[in-house]
Amino acid sequence: MGALFLVRDDDPRFAETARAAARASLADQGFPAPSEHDLPGWHLLHSPHALGGPDGLLRSGDDLAAVAGTVSIDGTFGGEALRRLLTIDPRAPDWTRIAGQFVAVIRHGGRSFVMGDYFSAFQLFHDSADRILSTSLLAAAHALPRLRFDPQGLYELAFNVMPLGEDTLFRELKTLSPFVVLELGAAGIVRHAVAKPLPDAPLDLSPSERIARARTRLSNAVAPWVRADRTNIRCPLSGGLDSRLILAALREQGAAPHIYVYGPPGDTDVRIARAIGERCGFPVEWINKAAAPVPPEAFPDIVARNFRQFDGLPTFGNIFDNGGHADAQLARHAGGTLAVSGGCGEIYRNFFYLPNRRFTADAVVRTFFARFVPGDATTVFDPRDFIATMTAKVRDALDPPSARGRLSRTAIEQLYPRVRCRALFGREISLEGRLSPYLMPFLDHQVVAEAMTLPLSLKHAGRFEAALLNAIDPELAAQPSAYGHDFTGPPDRRHRFSEWSTRVRPAWLRQYSYAIQRRLRPMGDEHGGLLSPDYMNRVIDPEFPAMRRFFHVDRIADSGLWRRIANVEYLAQRLGSRIAD
C-alpha cells in the first residue's frame, strides 16, 4: 500500500515518458518495483509498502482494487479488505464500513474510480490537464515537462508549514478534494460530488453519556488494528495528553506496543515519558534524534537521502539535519510495523483558542493563519490577496460550503480536521503510510464526528480529553504531565489561565502576534537543523536563485521559516530545468 501512479494513455509519447519518470522516481525513493496494470484509457503503477505491511493490490478478472496508505473495511485488512472494497460504490460509500487514511483505485462492473479517505488526508496529486494521478509529489513532478511555482501555495507552505486546500507548491499540481470521487474513462476524468458531513451543533448529553460515546468511537478506531497484531505496534509517549490517550486506547484493547519518546537530554517529554514507564511497568525507548554528529563534508549525502525518503517535501522542511529524523522514521516502520500517532488530538480541545461565539471565515484566518511579516516577501506577495484566498478555502472546506456570513462555533471547530489536519497531518500521513501501516486514530472520521458534538466549555484546557483518558486508563491518567498536573481531575488554575489569556485577546490583535514576536527576538522551532553556512552552502546556493523572486531571504529572522524556504530551494535545484521561470 505504498504508492500509486496513473497516467492517461491517449498520448502514447507523453504516457511512456511519464511512466518511465515515475518508475525511476519511485525506485529512487526506495519503493519495490511497481506492478503495472492497464485500465481503459489509463495505465496504473502500484508499489507495496516500502518496508512491509498488508497486501495493497487485488486483481480478479477485470476487477481491481489497489490502495496506497492504510485502509480497513468492516474491520478487515489486506486481501480481505480489498475484496470488500470492491463491494463499495465509490460515488456513495458507506463510511461506517471504512477506516484509515488512504487512496484507492477501484475497478468493478466495468467502471474505474479513484477515491480518498474521508478528509483526503492521504494526498493524491493530479495535474491541471488530468493526465496523471500520483501519491508521490516527486513522481508527479518528474512526470511533467514543466512546472511553475504557485505563489499562494508557496507562501502558505512558508508561513503556515503546508499549503491549504487543494493547492500545492506548483500551479500545475493540485491534490484531490475530499468532496470529489474521480471516475476514470477512456476520454478522461469525470468528477462525482460526494458529501462528507460532520455534526453542526453540540449534543445535550450527560457527562457519562459523552464519555461512553467517545470511548466507543476511539475503541472502534483502534480495535481492528490491535486484533490484527497486538505486539507489532509502535506508539509514542510524551508529557502531553494526546499520545497518552492513544496509548490508553491501545492498552484497553490488550495491545502491548513498543513505546518510545523523542527529545534531547533533560527534555520534559523525555523525563515524563520515562517516569511513566517506570511507574507503570513498561519500557520506554529514548531516542535523541540530534545526538549523532555530522562532519560538513558528509552533509550533502545525508540531505540527498532525506530528500528522497521524504518525497522532497517533509513537514516543516526538515531535511537539513544529521539524518536522525529519517532514521527515526525507518525505525518506526521497521519490519512492516503499525506506527500509531497521537496527531489531531486537538479535536477534543479549543484548537483556535477563540471565544464561544460566531466569527467570519476571514477572522479565523487572520487569527490563526496570518503568521507572516510582509517584509520577508518580495512584491509578489500581496497580504490582502493571500488572506482572501485562504478565507475562500476555509469556506470551501465546509460541507456544504458556508455562506459568507459568520460561521457557527461548531463550523469553526470543523475547520481543525478539515483544514489544519488535512494540510499538516495529511502530509505526515502520506509520508509515513508509504513505508508501512500508519494509524492516526484522532483523524478517524467517526472519532472526529463525535468530538464535534462536544460543547466548547468541555474543550477548554483539555477538560473532556483528560476525563476520557481517566475513564479508559486511570493508571496512565494519574501520572504527572508537562502541564504541571495529572489528568485524574480538572485542569489546574495555571493551565486554565494560560488558555484563557489567549482566548480573550481580540482576533485583530492576534493577527499581529507573530510580527510582534519577530520584532522582539529571532524565532525558531523545535525541528532545528544544521543551518549554519558551513553546512548549508554545501547543499544550496546561498543566493537562493529560485526563491529570491518570492522572498528577501536575508531579512528572515525565523529559522523554521528559513528552513522551509531552503527546502523548496533544494527541491527546485533537484528538479532543474523542469522549473520554469
RARAMO-V639311 format. One record per run of one state. SS is the DSSP state (helix for helix, strand for strand, loop for the rest). FROM is the first residue (numbers start at 1). LEN is the number of residues. If there is no record, write none. Layout:
ss = <SS | SS>
from = <FROM | FROM>
len = <LEN | LEN>
This chain:
ss = <loop | strand | loop | helix | loop | strand | loop | strand | loop | strand | loop | strand | loop | strand | loop | helix | loop | helix | loop | helix | strand | loop | strand | loop | strand | loop | strand | loop | helix | loop | strand | loop | strand | loop | helix | loop | strand | loop | strand | loop | strand | loop | strand | loop | strand | loop | helix | loop | strand | loop | helix | loop | strand | loop | helix | loop | strand | loop | helix | loop | helix | loop | helix | loop | strand | loop | helix | loop | strand | helix | loop | helix | strand | loop | helix | loop | strand | loop | helix | loop | strand | loop | helix | loop | helix | loop | helix | loop | helix | loop | helix | loop | helix | loop | helix | loop | helix | loop | strand | loop | helix | loop | strand | loop | helix | loop | strand | helix | strand | loop>
from = <1 | 3 | 9 | 12 | 29 | 35 | 40 | 42 | 48 | 57 | 61 | 63 | 74 | 76 | 77 | 78 | 86 | 90 | 93 | 95 | 98 | 109 | 111 | 117 | 125 | 128 | 132 | 135 | 137 | 144 | 147 | 148 | 149 | 150 | 151 | 161 | 167 | 168 | 170 | 171 | 173 | 176 | 180 | 186 | 188 | 194 | 207 | 229 | 233 | 237 | 242 | 253 | 258 | 263 | 268 | 281 | 284 | 288 | 296 | 310 | 315 | 318 | 324 | 337 | 338 | 341 | 345 | 349 | 359 | 361 | 369 | 374 | 377 | 378 | 383 | 397 | 406 | 408 | 409 | 433 | 438 | 440 | 441 | 444 | 445 | 452 | 456 | 459 | 460 | 473 | 474 | 478 | 493 | 504 | 507 | 511 | 513 | 521 | 523 | 524 | 533 | 537 | 551 | 552 | 553 | 556 | 558 | 559 | 579 | 580>
len = <2 | 6 | 3 | 17 | 6 | 5 | 2 | 6 | 9 | 4 | 2 | 11 | 2 | 1 | 1 | 8 | 4 | 3 | 2 | 3 | 11 | 2 | 6 | 8 | 3 | 4 | 3 | 2 | 7 | 3 | 1 | 1 | 1 | 1 | 10 | 6 | 1 | 2 | 1 | 2 | 3 | 4 | 6 | 2 | 6 | 13 | 22 | 4 | 4 | 5 | 11 | 5 | 5 | 5 | 13 | 3 | 4 | 8 | 14 | 5 | 3 | 6 | 13 | 1 | 3 | 4 | 4 | 10 | 2 | 8 | 5 | 3 | 1 | 5 | 14 | 9 | 2 | 1 | 24 | 5 | 2 | 1 | 3 | 1 | 7 | 4 | 3 | 1 | 13 | 1 | 4 | 15 | 11 | 3 | 4 | 2 | 8 | 2 | 1 | 9 | 4 | 14 | 1 | 1 | 3 | 2 | 1 | 20 | 1 | 2>
